[in-house]
């Protein structure tokens, strides 16, 4: 089973969340079920970008790259505008 790097967006808080998981559907449900304490006040979260990779180390490298650059700048390369 591979890993997915993902970016979520909350319109209510106008914030991004970047993460990686083996089960993107379950993870999105956890976020929207308020199971992620640090971001539960910003539900609902919408999946705006994802990339599937073979290994966790690859996923962690992409996640780190996105976090260091910032989700909004990263998404601008894909012409994804949310605001």
Secondary structure, 3 states (H helix, E strand, C coil): CCEEEEEEEECCCCEEEEEEECCHHHHHHHHHCCCCHHHHHHCCCEEEEEEEECCHHHHHHHHHHHHHHCHHHHHHCCCCCCC
